[in-house]
Amino acid sequence: MSMSWKARRRWSILILVVGLPVYILVAWVVMSLIPRPPILVELLIYAALGIVWALPFKAIFKGVGKADPDAAPEDAPR
């Protein structure tokens, strides 16, 4: 069963407002616990962490930026 557009939109906002900052803090703490790697390796790690967080949520974010597909068209005559 797939989620409605409204539900996906609400979940995506929650993920971006709450989940992403928590993920950033966790990544920051984990990176501070390991010895500092060379700058290019560190840059690659942060780039990978920046991509990896969104992969599980791909289905939720898909199409959220577009208009509601279930809504009635605004230009339709009544």
All heavy atoms as a GROMACS GRO file, in nm:
protein
  612
    1MET      N    1   0.084  -0.118   0.000
    1MET     CA    2   0.000   0.000   0.000
    1MET      C    3   0.089   0.124   0.000
    1MET      O    4   0.175   0.142   0.086
    1MET     CB    5  -0.088  -0.004   0.124
    1MET     CG    6  -0.179   0.111   0.137
    1MET     SD    7  -0.276   0.087   0.287
    1MET     CE    8  -0.400   0.205   0.259
    2SER      N    9   0.070   0.210  -0.098
    2SER     CA   10   0.152   0.330  -0.107
    2SER      C   11   0.085   0.444  -0.030
    2SER      O   12  -0.036   0.449  -0.013
    2SER     CB   13   0.173   0.370  -0.252
    2SER     OG   14   0.050   0.410  -0.308
    3MET      N   15   0.168   0.536   0.013
    3MET     CA   16   0.118   0.650   0.089
    3MET      C   17   0.060   0.754  -0.006
    3MET      O   18   0.103   0.766  -0.121
    3MET     CB   19   0.232   0.715   0.167
    3MET     CG   20   0.274   0.637   0.288
    3MET     SD   21   0.385   0.733   0.391
    3MET     CE   22   0.536   0.716   0.302
    4SER      N   23  -0.032   0.831   0.044
    4SER     CA   24  -0.088   0.940  -0.035
    4SER      C   25   0.015   1.052  -0.048
    4SER      O   26   0.114   1.057   0.025
    4SER     CB   27  -0.216   0.993   0.031
    4SER     OG   28  -0.184   1.059   0.152
    5TRP      N   29  -0.013   1.142  -0.140
    5TRP     CA   30   0.078   1.253  -0.163
    5TRP      C   31   0.088   1.339  -0.037
    5TRP      O   32   0.197   1.383   0.000
    5TRP     CB   33   0.026   1.335  -0.281
    5TRP     CG   34   0.111   1.453  -0.314
    5TRP    CD1   35   0.224   1.453  -0.388
    5TRP    CD2   36   0.090   1.588  -0.272
    5TRP    NE1   37   0.276   1.580  -0.397
    5TRP    CE2   38   0.194   1.665  -0.326
    5TRP    CE3   39  -0.008   1.650  -0.196
    5TRP    CZ2   40   0.203   1.801  -0.305
    5TRP    CZ3   41   0.001   1.786  -0.176
    5TRP    CH2   42   0.107   1.860  -0.230
    6LYS      N   43  -0.024   1.362   0.032
    6LYS     CA   44  -0.023   1.443   0.154
    6LYS      C   45   0.060   1.376   0.263
    6LYS      O   46   0.135   1.442   0.334
    6LYS     CB   47  -0.166   1.465   0.204
    6LYS     CG   48  -0.232   1.586   0.149
    6LYS     CD   49  -0.363   1.608   0.220
    6LYS     CE   50  -0.413   1.746   0.192
    6LYS     NZ   51  -0.541   1.773   0.255
    7ALA      N   52   0.045   1.246   0.277
    7ALA     CA   53   0.122   1.175   0.380
    7ALA      C   54   0.271   1.179   0.350
    7ALA      O   55   0.353   1.201   0.439
    7ALA     CB   56   0.074   1.031   0.391
    8ARG      N   57   0.306   1.158   0.223
    8ARG     CA   58   0.448   1.165   0.185
    8ARG      C   59   0.503   1.304   0.208
    8ARG      O   60   0.617   1.321   0.252
    8ARG     CB   61   0.468   1.123   0.039
    8ARG     CG   62   0.454   0.975   0.020
    8ARG     CD   63   0.488   0.932  -0.120
    8ARG     NE   64   0.395   0.995  -0.213
    8ARG     CZ   65   0.433   1.051  -0.329
    8ARG    NH1   66   0.557   1.049  -0.366
    8ARG    NH2   67   0.344   1.105  -0.408
    9ARG      N   68   0.423   1.406   0.180
    9ARG     CA   69   0.468   1.543   0.201
    9ARG      C   70   0.491   1.571   0.350
    9ARG      O   71   0.591   1.632   0.389
    9ARG     CB   72   0.364   1.640   0.144
    9ARG     CG   73   0.413   1.781   0.147
    9ARG     CD   74   0.320   1.871   0.071
    9ARG     NE   75   0.372   2.006   0.078
    9ARG     CZ   76   0.366   2.091  -0.021
    9ARG    NH1   77   0.312   2.056  -0.134
    9ARG    NH2   78   0.415   2.211  -0.007
   10ARG      N   79   0.398   1.526   0.434
   10ARG     CA   80   0.415   1.545   0.579
   10ARG      C   81   0.537   1.470   0.631
   10ARG      O   82   0.614   1.524   0.712
   10ARG     CB   83   0.289   1.500   0.651
   10ARG     CG   84   0.174   1.593   0.630
   10ARG     CD   85   0.051   1.548   0.704
   10ARG     NE   86  -0.060   1.637   0.675
   10ARG     CZ   87  -0.182   1.598   0.654
   10ARG    NH1   88  -0.214   1.469   0.660
   10ARG    NH2   89  -0.278   1.684   0.628
   11TRP      N   90   0.556   1.345   0.588
   11TRP     CA   91   0.671   1.268   0.631
   11TRP      C   92   0.801   1.333   0.583
   11TRP      O   93   0.901   1.336   0.656
   11TRP     CB   94   0.663   1.124   0.582
   11TRP     CG   95   0.584   1.037   0.673
   11TRP    CD1   96   0.460   0.986   0.651
   11TRP    CD2   97   0.623   0.991   0.803
   11TRP    NE1   98   0.419   0.912   0.758
   11TRP    CE2   99   0.517   0.912   0.853
   11TRP    CE3  100   0.736   1.008   0.882
   11TRP    CZ2  101   0.523   0.852   0.979
   11TRP    CZ3  102   0.741   0.949   1.006
   11TRP    CH2  103   0.636   0.872   1.053
   12SER      N  104   0.803   1.384   0.462
   12SER     CA  105   0.926   1.445   0.411
   12SER      C  106   0.962   1.570   0.491
   12SER      O  107   1.079   1.594   0.520
   12SER     CB  108   0.912   1.478   0.263
   12SER     OG  109   0.813   1.575   0.241
   13ILE      N  110   0.861   1.649   0.530
   13ILE     CA  111   0.888   1.768   0.612
   13ILE      C  112   0.943   1.726   0.748
   13ILE      O  113   1.041   1.784   0.798
   13ILE     CB  114   0.762   1.854   0.626
   13ILE    CG1  115   0.728   1.918   0.492
   13ILE    CG2  116   0.779   1.960   0.734
   13ILE    CD1  117   0.593   1.987   0.489
   14LEU      N  118   0.883   1.625   0.807
   14LEU     CA  119   0.931   1.576   0.937
   14LEU      C  120   1.075   1.524   0.927
   14LEU      O  121   1.158   1.554   1.013
   14LEU     CB  122   0.839   1.465   0.989
   14LEU     CG  123   0.876   1.407   1.125
   14LEU    CD1  124   0.851   1.510   1.234
   14LEU    CD2  125   0.799   1.281   1.152
   15ILE      N  126   1.103   1.450   0.822
   15ILE     CA  127   1.238   1.396   0.803
   15ILE      C  128   1.338   1.509   0.786
   15ILE      O  129   1.448   1.506   0.844
   15ILE     CB  130   1.241   1.301   0.682
   15ILE    CG1  131   1.165   1.173   0.714
   15ILE    CG2  132   1.384   1.269   0.640
   15ILE    CD1  133   1.136   1.085   0.593
   16LEU      N  134   1.303   1.611   0.709
   16LEU     CA  135   1.396   1.721   0.685
   16LEU      C  136   1.414   1.811   0.807
   16LEU      O  137   1.523   1.860   0.832
   16LEU     CB  138   1.349   1.804   0.565
   16LEU     CG  139   1.363   1.736   0.430
   16LEU    CD1  140   1.301   1.823   0.322
   16LEU    CD2  141   1.507   1.705   0.398
   17VAL      N  142   1.307   1.832   0.884
   17VAL     CA  143   1.315   1.925   0.997
   17VAL      C  144   1.372   1.858   1.122
   17VAL      O  145   1.446   1.921   1.197
   17VAL     CB  146   1.176   1.986   1.026
   17VAL    CG1  147   1.173   2.065   1.154
   17VAL    CG2  148   1.133   2.072   0.909
   18VAL      N  149   1.340   1.731   1.144
   18VAL     CA  150   1.385   1.663   1.266
   18VAL      C  151   1.496   1.562   1.235
   18VAL      O  152   1.600   1.563   1.299
   18VAL     CB  153   1.266   1.592   1.336
   18VAL    CG1  154   1.312   1.515   1.456
   18VAL    CG2  155   1.159   1.692   1.374
   19GLY      N  156   1.471   1.478   1.138
   19GLY     CA  157   1.564   1.368   1.111
   19GLY      C  158   1.700   1.410   1.059
   19GLY      O  159   1.803   1.358   1.102
   20LEU      N  160   1.702   1.504   0.967
   20LEU     CA  161   1.829   1.547   0.910
   20LEU      C  162   1.922   1.614   1.012
   20LEU      O  163   2.040   1.579   1.018
   20LEU     CB  164   1.805   1.638   0.789
   20LEU     CG  165   1.929   1.680   0.710
   20LEU    CD1  166   2.006   1.558   0.661
   20LEU    CD2  167   1.890   1.768   0.594
   21PRO      N  168   1.873   1.705   1.095
   21PRO     CA  169   1.963   1.760   1.198
   21PRO      C  170   2.015   1.654   1.295
   21PRO      O  171   2.132   1.658   1.336
   21PRO     CB  172   1.878   1.863   1.271
   21PRO     CG  173   1.775   1.904   1.171
   21PRO     CD  174   1.746   1.781   1.092
   22VAL      N  175   1.930   1.558   1.331
   22VAL     CA  176   1.976   1.450   1.419
   22VAL      C  177   2.084   1.368   1.348
   22VAL      O  178   2.186   1.333   1.408
   22VAL     CB  179   1.858   1.361   1.462
   22VAL    CG1  180   1.906   1.235   1.531
   22VAL    CG2  181   1.764   1.438   1.553
   23TYR      N  182   2.063   1.338   1.221
   23TYR     CA  183   2.162   1.262   1.144
   23TYR      C  184   2.294   1.340   1.134
   23TYR      O  185   2.402   1.281   1.147
   23TYR     CB  186   2.109   1.232   1.003
   23TYR     CG  187   2.206   1.158   0.917
   23TYR    CD1  188   2.223   1.020   0.931
   23TYR    CD2  189   2.283   1.223   0.822
   23TYR    CE1  190   2.312   0.951   0.854
   23TYR    CE2  191   2.373   1.155   0.744
   23TYR     CZ  192   2.388   1.018   0.759
   23TYR     OH  193   2.478   0.951   0.682
   24ILE      N  194   2.286   1.470   1.114
   24ILE     CA  195   2.408   1.551   1.106
   24ILE      C  196   2.484   1.546   1.238
   24ILE      O  197   2.607   1.531   1.239
   24ILE     CB  198   2.373   1.696   1.067
   24ILE    CG1  199   2.326   1.701   0.923
   24ILE    CG2  200   2.491   1.790   1.089
   24ILE    CD1  201   2.264   1.834   0.882
   25LEU      N  202   2.413   1.557   1.349
   25LEU     CA  203   2.480   1.550   1.480
   25LEU      C  204   2.545   1.415   1.503
   25LEU      O  205   2.657   1.407   1.554
   25LEU     CB  206   2.380   1.582   1.592
   25LEU     CG  207   2.337   1.727   1.603
   25LEU    CD1  208   2.226   1.741   1.707
   25LEU    CD2  209   2.455   1.814   1.639
   26VAL      N  210   2.475   1.308   1.467
   26VAL     CA  211   2.531   1.173   1.484
   26VAL      C  212   2.656   1.156   1.397
   26VAL      O  213   2.758   1.105   1.444
   26VAL     CB  214   2.425   1.065   1.453
   26VAL    CG1  215   2.487   0.928   1.443
   26VAL    CG2  216   2.315   1.067   1.557
   27ALA      N  217   2.649   1.200   1.272
   27ALA     CA  218   2.765   1.190   1.183
   27ALA      C  219   2.882   1.272   1.236
   27ALA      O  220   2.998   1.229   1.232
   27ALA     CB  221   2.728   1.235   1.042
   28TRP      N  222   2.853   1.389   1.289
   28TRP     CA  223   2.955   1.477   1.344
   28TRP      C  224   3.023   1.412   1.465
   28TRP      O  225   3.146   1.414   1.477
   28TRP     CB  226   2.890   1.608   1.380
   28TRP     CG  227   2.982   1.718   1.427
   28TRP    CD1  228   3.117   1.728   1.408
   28TRP    CD2  229   2.944   1.833   1.499
   28TRP    NE1  230   3.163   1.842   1.464
   28TRP    CE2  231   3.060   1.910   1.521
   28TRP    CE3  232   2.822   1.881   1.545
   28TRP    CZ2  233   3.057   2.030   1.588
   28TRP    CZ3  234   2.821   2.001   1.612
   28TRP    CH2  235   2.937   2.076   1.634
   29VAL      N  236   2.943   1.354   1.554
   29VAL     CA  237   2.999   1.289   1.674
   29VAL      C  238   3.084   1.168   1.634
   29VAL      O  239   3.195   1.150   1.686
   29VAL     CB  240   2.886   1.249   1.771
   29VAL    CG1  241   2.937   1.157   1.880
   29VAL    CG2  242   2.823   1.373   1.832
   30VAL      N  243   3.034   1.087   1.542
   30VAL     CA  244   3.109   0.968   1.499
   30VAL      C  245   3.241   1.010   1.434
   30VAL      O  246   3.346   0.950   1.460
   30VAL     CB  247   3.024   0.882   1.403
   30VAL    CG1  248   3.108   0.776   1.336
   30VAL    CG2  249   2.908   0.819   1.478
   31MET      N  250   3.237   1.114   1.351
   31MET     CA  251   3.360   1.160   1.286
   31MET      C  252   3.458   1.220   1.386
   31MET      O  253   3.579   1.215   1.366
   31MET     CB  254   3.327   1.262   1.177
   31MET     CG  255   3.265   1.201   1.053
   31MET     SD  256   3.371   1.082   0.970
   31MET     CE  257   3.500   1.188   0.911
   32SER      N  258   3.407   1.276   1.496
   32SER     CA  259   3.498   1.335   1.595
   32SER      C  260   3.562   1.227   1.682
   32SER      O  261   3.664   1.252   1.746
   32SER     CB  262   3.424   1.436   1.682
   32SER     OG  263   3.330   1.372   1.764
   33LEU      N  264   3.502   1.108   1.687
   33LEU     CA  265   3.557   1.001   1.769
   33LEU      C  266   3.672   0.926   1.702
   33LEU      O  267   3.753   0.866   1.771
   33LEU     CB  268   3.446   0.902   1.807
   33LEU     CG  269   3.337   0.955   1.899
   33LEU    CD1  270   3.230   0.851   1.919
   33LEU    CD2  271   3.395   1.000   2.032
   34ILE      N  272   3.676   0.930   1.569
   34ILE     CA  273   3.784   0.861   1.498
   34ILE      C  274   3.900   0.959   1.476
   34ILE      O  275   3.880   1.080   1.473
   34ILE     CB  276   3.736   0.802   1.363
   34ILE    CG1  277   3.690   0.912   1.268
   34ILE    CG2  278   3.626   0.701   1.385
   34ILE    CD1  279   3.659   0.862   1.128
   35PRO      N  280   4.022   0.906   1.462
   35PRO     CA  281   4.135   0.996   1.434
   35PRO      C  282   4.113   1.067   1.300
   35PRO      O  283   4.057   1.010   1.207
   35PRO     CB  284   4.256   0.903   1.424
   35PRO     CG  285   4.212   0.774   1.478
   35PRO     CD  286   4.064   0.768   1.475
   36ARG      N  287   4.156   1.190   1.292
   36ARG     CA  288   4.130   1.271   1.172
   36ARG      C  289   4.206   1.216   1.053
   36ARG      O  290   4.330   1.209   1.052
   36ARG     CB  291   4.169   1.414   1.196
   36ARG     CG  292   4.129   1.503   1.082
   36ARG     CD  293   4.119   1.643   1.121
   36ARG     NE  294   4.062   1.717   1.007
   36ARG     CZ  295   4.035   1.842   1.011
   36ARG    NH1  296   4.057   1.910   1.119
   36ARG    NH2  297   3.985   1.902   0.906
   37PRO      N  298   4.132   1.178   0.945
   37PRO     CA  299   4.198   1.128   0.824
   37PRO      C  300   4.249   1.246   0.741
   37PRO      O  301   4.220   1.362   0.771
   37PRO     CB  302   4.084   1.055   0.752
   37PRO     CG  303   3.960   1.124   0.797
   37PRO     CD  304   3.988   1.168   0.937
   38PRO      N  305   4.324   1.216   0.634
   38PRO     CA  306   4.366   1.324   0.544
   38PRO      C  307   4.243   1.400   0.491
   38PRO      O  308   4.133   1.345   0.482
   38PRO     CB  309   4.437   1.251   0.430
   38PRO     CG  310   4.480   1.121   0.490
   38PRO     CD  311   4.378   1.087   0.594
   39ILE      N  312   4.261   1.525   0.455
   39ILE     CA  313   4.150   1.613   0.420
   39ILE      C  314   4.067   1.561   0.303
   39ILE      O  315   3.944   1.572   0.304
   39ILE     CB  316   4.200   1.757   0.395
   39ILE    CG1  317   4.083   1.856   0.389
   39ILE    CG2  318   4.281   1.766   0.269
   39ILE    CD1  319   4.022   1.885   0.520
   40LEU      N  320   4.129   1.502   0.202
   40LEU     CA  321   4.052   1.450   0.088
   40LEU      C  322   3.968   1.330   0.128
   40LEU      O  323   3.854   1.314   0.083
   40LEU     CB  324   4.145   1.415  -0.028
   40LEU     CG  325   4.206   1.535  -0.101
   40LEU    CD1  326   4.304   1.488  -0.208
   40LEU    CD2  327   4.099   1.624  -0.160
   41VAL      N  328   4.022   1.245   0.214
   41VAL     CA  329   3.946   1.129   0.263
   41VAL      C  330   3.828   1.178   0.348
   41VAL      O  331   3.716   1.128   0.336
   41VAL     CB  332   4.037   1.033   0.343
   41VAL    CG1  333   3.957   0.922   0.405
   41VAL    CG2  334   4.147   0.979   0.253
   42GLU      N  335   3.854   1.277   0.431
   42GLU     CA  336   3.748   1.333   0.514
   42GLU      C  337   3.638   1.396   0.426
   42GLU      O  338   3.518   1.379   0.453
   42GLU     CB  339   3.806   1.438   0.608
   42GLU     CG  340   3.709   1.489   0.710
   42GLU     CD  341   3.775   1.583   0.810
   42GLU    OE1  342   3.894   1.616   0.796
   42GLU    OE2  343   3.704   1.626   0.903
   43LEU      N  344   3.677   1.465   0.322
   43LEU     CA  345   3.581   1.523   0.229
   43LEU      C  346   3.496   1.414   0.162
   43LEU      O  347   3.375   1.428   0.149
   43LEU     CB  348   3.653   1.607   0.124
   43LEU     CG  349   3.566   1.674   0.020
   43LEU    CD1  350   3.479   1.780   0.085
   43LEU    CD2  351   3.651   1.734  -0.090
   44LEU      N  352   3.558   1.306   0.121
   44LEU     CA  353   3.485   1.195   0.060
   44LEU      C  354   3.389   1.129   0.159
   44LEU      O  355   3.277   1.092   0.122
   44LEU     CB  356   3.582   1.091   0.005
   44LEU     CG  357   3.657   1.130  -0.122
   44LEU    CD1  358   3.764   1.025  -0.156
   44LEU    CD2  359   3.562   1.150  -0.237
   45ILE      N  360   3.432   1.116   0.283
   45ILE     CA  361   3.344   1.058   0.386
   45ILE      C  362   3.221   1.146   0.407
   45ILE      O  363   3.108   1.097   0.409
   45ILE     CB  364   3.421   1.039   0.519
   45ILE    CG1  365   3.526   0.929   0.504
   45ILE    CG2  366   3.325   1.006   0.632
   45ILE    CD1  367   3.622   0.918   0.621
   46TYR      N  368   3.242   1.277   0.420
   46TYR     CA  369   3.129   1.367   0.439
   46TYR      C  370   3.038   1.370   0.316
   46TYR      O  371   2.915   1.379   0.330
   46TYR     CB  372   3.175   1.508   0.476
   46TYR     CG  373   3.212   1.523   0.621
   46TYR    CD1  374   3.341   1.556   0.660
   46TYR    CD2  375   3.117   1.504   0.720
   46TYR    CE1  376   3.375   1.570   0.795
   46TYR    CE2  377   3.148   1.518   0.854
   46TYR     CZ  378   3.278   1.551   0.890
   46TYR     OH  379   3.309   1.564   1.023
   47ALA      N  380   3.094   1.363   0.198
   47ALA     CA  381   3.012   1.359   0.076
   47ALA      C  382   2.929   1.231   0.072
   47ALA      O  383   2.810   1.235   0.038
   47ALA     CB  384   3.102   1.369  -0.047
   48ALA      N  385   2.990   1.119   0.108
   48ALA     CA  386   2.916   0.992   0.110
   48ALA      C  387   2.806   0.996   0.216
   48ALA      O  388   2.693   0.952   0.191
   48ALA     CB  389   3.012   0.876   0.137
   49LEU      N  390   2.836   1.049   0.333
   49LEU     CA  391   2.735   1.060   0.438
   49LEU      C  392   2.621   1.153   0.396
   49LEU      O  393   2.506   1.132   0.434
   49LEU     CB  394   2.798   1.111   0.568
   49LEU     CG  395   2.887   1.011   0.643
   49LEU    CD1  396   2.957   1.081   0.760
   49LEU    CD2  397   2.807   0.893   0.690
   50GLY      N  398   2.652   1.254   0.317
   50GLY     CA  399   2.551   1.346   0.269
   50GLY      C  400   2.456   1.283   0.169
   50GLY      O  401   2.342   1.326   0.154
   51ILE      N  402   2.501   1.180   0.100
   51ILE     CA  403   2.416   1.110   0.003
   51ILE      C  404   2.344   0.993   0.067
   51ILE      O  405   2.225   0.971   0.042
   51ILE     CB  406   2.502   1.062  -0.116
   51ILE    CG1  407   2.555   1.184  -0.193
   51ILE    CG2  408   2.422   0.971  -0.208
   51ILE    CD1  409   2.660   1.150  -0.296
   52VAL      N  410   2.412   0.921   0.153
   52VAL     CA  411   2.359   0.798   0.211
   52VAL      C  412   2.233   0.821   0.294
   52VAL      O  413   2.143   0.737   0.294
   52VAL     CB  414   2.468   0.727   0.295
   52VAL    CG1  415   2.411   0.617   0.380
   52VAL    CG2  416   2.576   0.674   0.204
   53TRP      N  417   2.220   0.935   0.360
   53TRP     CA  418   2.105   0.957   0.448
   53TRP      C  419   1.974   0.959   0.370
   53TRP      O  420   1.869   0.920   0.422
   53TRP     CB  421   2.119   1.086   0.528
   53TRP     CG  422   2.091   1.210   0.449
   53TRP    CD1  423   2.181   1.285   0.380
   53TRP    CD2  424   1.964   1.272   0.429
   53TRP    NE1  425   2.118   1.388   0.318
   53TRP    CE2  426   1.985   1.384   0.346
   53TRP    CE3  427   1.835   1.244   0.472
   53TRP    CZ2  428   1.882   1.468   0.306
   53TRP    CZ3  429   1.733   1.328   0.431
   53TRP    CH2  430   1.756   1.438   0.350
   54ALA      N  431   1.976   1.003   0.245
   54ALA     CA  432   1.853   1.018   0.168
   54ALA      C  433   1.809   0.890   0.098
   54ALA      O  434   1.693   0.879   0.060
   54ALA     CB  435   1.869   1.129   0.066
   55LEU      N  436   1.896   0.795   0.081
   55LEU     CA  437   1.861   0.674   0.006
   55LEU      C  438   1.743   0.597   0.064
   55LEU      O  439   1.655   0.556  -0.012
   55LEU     CB  440   1.984   0.585  -0.009
   55LEU     CG  441   2.095   0.641  -0.099
   55LEU    CD1  442   2.213   0.545  -0.102
   55LEU    CD2  443   2.045   0.671  -0.238
   56PRO      N  444   1.733   0.577   0.194
   56PRO     CA  445   1.617   0.504   0.245
   56PRO      C  446   1.485   0.580   0.227
   56PRO      O  447   1.379   0.520   0.229
   56PRO     CB  448   1.646   0.486   0.394
   56PRO     CG  449   1.787   0.520   0.414
   56PRO     CD  450   1.831   0.602   0.300
   57PHE      N  451   1.493   0.710   0.207
   57PHE     CA  452   1.373   0.792   0.198
   57PHE      C  453   1.338   0.832   0.055
   57PHE      O  454   1.254   0.919   0.033
   57PHE     CB  455   1.390   0.918   0.283
   57PHE     CG  456   1.427   0.890   0.424
   57PHE    CD1  457   1.547   0.933   0.477
   57PHE    CD2  458   1.341   0.818   0.506
   57PHE    CE1  459   1.582   0.907   0.608
   57PHE    CE2  460   1.375   0.790   0.638
   57PHE     CZ  461   1.496   0.835   0.688
   58LYS      N  462   1.400   0.768  -0.041
   58LYS     CA  463   1.379   0.802  -0.182
   58LYS      C  464   1.231   0.796  -0.221
   58LYS      O  465   1.179   0.885  -0.288
   58LYS     CB  466   1.462   0.710  -0.270
   58LYS     CG  467   1.455   0.743  -0.416
   58LYS     CD  468   1.543   0.649  -0.496
   58LYS     CE  469   1.534   0.680  -0.644
   58LYS     NZ  470   1.613   0.589  -0.723
   59ALA      N  471   1.162   0.693  -0.177
   59ALA     CA  472   1.020   0.676  -0.212
   59ALA      C  473   0.934   0.785  -0.150
   59ALA      O  474   0.834   0.826  -0.208
   59ALA     CB  475   0.972   0.539  -0.169
   60ILE      N  476   0.972   0.832  -0.033
   60ILE     CA  477   0.894   0.937   0.034
   60ILE      C  478   0.913   1.072  -0.036
   60ILE      O  479   0.818   1.146  -0.056
   60ILE     CB  480   0.932   0.946   0.183
   60ILE    CG1  481   0.890   0.819   0.254
   60ILE    CG2  482   0.869   1.068   0.248
   60ILE    CD1  483   0.935   0.810   0.397
   61PHE      N  484   1.037   1.102  -0.076
   61PHE     CA  485   1.065   1.232  -0.137
   61PHE      C  486   1.022   1.240  -0.284
   61PHE      O  487   1.008   1.349  -0.337
   61PHE     CB  488   1.215   1.263  -0.128
   61PHE     CG  489   1.262   1.292   0.011
   61PHE    CD1  490   1.375   1.230   0.060
   61PHE    CD2  491   1.196   1.380   0.092
   61PHE    CE1  492   1.420   1.256   0.188
   61PHE    CE2  493   1.240   1.408   0.220
   61PHE     CZ  494   1.353   1.346   0.268
   62LYS      N  495   1.000   1.128  -0.347
   62LYS     CA  496   0.969   1.127  -0.490
   62LYS      C  497   0.836   1.196  -0.519
   62LYS      O  498   0.732   1.156  -0.470
   62LYS     CB  499   0.965   0.983  -0.540
   62LYS     CG  500   0.967   0.972  -0.689
   62LYS     CD  501   0.979   0.827  -0.730
   62LYS     CE  502   1.066   0.819  -0.851
   62LYS     NZ  503   1.096   0.684  -0.888
   63GLY      N  504   0.839   1.302  -0.600
   63GLY     CA  505   0.720   1.372  -0.643
   63GLY      C  506   0.660   1.467  -0.544
   63GLY      O  507   0.554   1.525  -0.570
   64VAL      N  508   0.722   1.488  -0.430
   64VAL     CA  509   0.666   1.575  -0.327
   64VAL      C  510   0.669   1.721  -0.371
   64VAL      O  511   0.581   1.798  -0.337
   64VAL     CB  512   0.738   1.555  -0.193
   64VAL    CG1  513   0.698   1.659  -0.091
   64VAL    CG2  514   0.711   1.417  -0.140
   65GLY      N  515   0.766   1.759  -0.449
   65GLY     CA  516   0.778   1.899  -0.492
   65GLY      C  517   0.680   1.937  -0.601
   65GLY      O  518   0.667   2.054  -0.634
   66LYS      N  519   0.611   1.842  -0.658
   66LYS     CA  520   0.515   1.869  -0.764
   66LYS      C  521   0.377   1.892  -0.705
   66LYS      O  522   0.352   1.867  -0.588
   66LYS     CB  523   0.511   1.752  -0.861
   66LYS     CG  524   0.644   1.728  -0.930
   66LYS     CD  525   0.634   1.613  -1.026
   66LYS     CE  526   0.770   1.590  -1.091
   66LYS     NZ  527   0.769   1.476  -1.180
   67ALA      N  528   0.286   1.937  -0.789
   67ALA     CA  529   0.148   1.960  -0.744
   67ALA      C  530   0.081   1.828  -0.710
   67ALA      O  531   0.119   1.722  -0.760
   67ALA     CB  532   0.071   2.031  -0.854
   68ASP      N  533  -0.019   1.835  -0.624
   68ASP     CA  534  -0.093   1.717  -0.582
   68ASP      C  535  -0.160   1.652  -0.703
   68ASP      O  536  -0.243   1.713  -0.769
   68ASP     CB  537  -0.199   1.756  -0.479
   68ASP     CG  538  -0.270   1.637  -0.419
   68ASP    OD1  539  -0.242   1.522  -0.458
   68ASP    OD2  540  -0.354   1.658  -0.329
   69PRO      N  541  -0.124   1.527  -0.736
   69PRO     CA  542  -0.183   1.462  -0.853
   69PRO      C  543  -0.330   1.428  -0.833
   69PRO      O  544  -0.402   1.409  -0.931
   69PRO     CB  545  -0.099   1.336  -0.871
   69PRO     CG  546  -0.039   1.311  -0.738
   69PRO     CD  547  -0.025   1.444  -0.671
   70ASP      N  548  -0.378   1.421  -0.710
   70ASP     CA  549  -0.517   1.387  -0.684
   70ASP      C  550  -0.608   1.510  -0.677
   70ASP      O  551  -0.730   1.496  -0.673
   70ASP     CB  552  -0.529   1.310  -0.552
   70ASP     CG  553  -0.450   1.178  -0.556
   70ASP    OD1  554  -0.439   1.121  -0.665
   70ASP    OD2  555  -0.401   1.137  -0.450
   71ALA      N  556  -0.550   1.628  -0.676
   71ALA     CA  557  -0.630   1.750  -0.667
   71ALA      C  558  -0.697   1.780  -0.801
   71ALA      O  559  -0.646   1.745  -0.907
   71ALA     CB  560  -0.541   1.868  -0.626
   72ALA      N  561  -0.809   1.846  -0.792
   72ALA     CA  562  -0.879   1.884  -0.914
   72ALA      C  563  -0.802   1.995  -0.984
   72ALA      O  564  -0.745   2.084  -0.919
   72ALA     CB  565  -1.018   1.933  -0.879
   73PRO      N  566  -0.797   1.992  -1.116
   73PRO     CA  567  -0.727   2.100  -1.188
   73PRO      C  568  -0.792   2.236  -1.164
   73PRO      O  569  -0.914   2.245  -1.158
   73PRO     CB  570  -0.738   2.061  -1.335
   73PRO     CG  571  -0.803   1.927  -1.340
   73PRO     CD  572  -0.851   1.892  -1.204
   74GLU      N  573  -0.712   2.339  -1.150
   74GLU     CA  574  -0.766   2.471  -1.119
   74GLU      C  575  -0.831   2.537  -1.240
   74GLU      O  576  -0.918   2.621  -1.226
   74GLU     CB  577  -0.654   2.560  -1.066
   74GLU     CG  578  -0.601   2.515  -0.932
   74GLU     CD  579  -0.490   2.604  -0.882
   74GLU    OE1  580  -0.477   2.718  -0.932
   74GLU    OE2  581  -0.417   2.560  -0.792
   75ASP      N  582  -0.789   2.500  -1.360
   75ASP     CA  583  -0.841   2.564  -1.481
   75ASP      C  584  -0.966   2.494  -1.535
   75ASP      O  585  -1.018   2.534  -1.638
   75ASP     CB  586  -0.734   2.564  -1.589
   75ASP     CG  587  -0.614   2.649  -1.548
   75ASP    OD1  588  -0.633   2.741  -1.467
   75ASP    OD2  589  -0.502   2.621  -1.597
   76ALA      N  590  -1.014   2.392  -1.468
   76ALA     CA  591  -1.131   2.318  -1.517
   76ALA      C  592  -1.258   2.400  -1.497
   76ALA      O  593  -1.277   2.463  -1.394
   76ALA     CB  594  -1.144   2.186  -1.444
   77PRO      N  595  -1.345   2.400  -1.600
   77PRO     CA  596  -1.472   2.474  -1.584
   77PRO      C  597  -1.563   2.404  -1.483
   77PRO      O  598  -1.563   2.283  -1.471
   77PRO     CB  599  -1.533   2.471  -1.724
   77PRO     CG  600  -1.466   2.358  -1.793
   77PRO     CD  601  -1.332   2.339  -1.728
   78ARG      N  602  -1.642   2.483  -1.412
   78ARG     CA  603  -1.729   2.426  -1.309
   78ARG      C  604  -1.867   2.415  -1.356
   78ARG      O  605  -1.938   2.468  -1.414
   78ARG     CB  606  -1.722   2.510  -1.182
   78ARG     CG  607  -1.586   2.500  -1.123
   78ARG     CD  608  -1.580   2.577  -0.994
   78ARG     NE  609  -1.447   2.560  -0.941
   78ARG     CZ  610  -1.412   2.600  -0.824
   78ARG    NH1  611  -1.496   2.660  -0.746
   78ARG    NH2  612  -1.290   2.583  -0.782
   0.00000   0.00000   0.00000
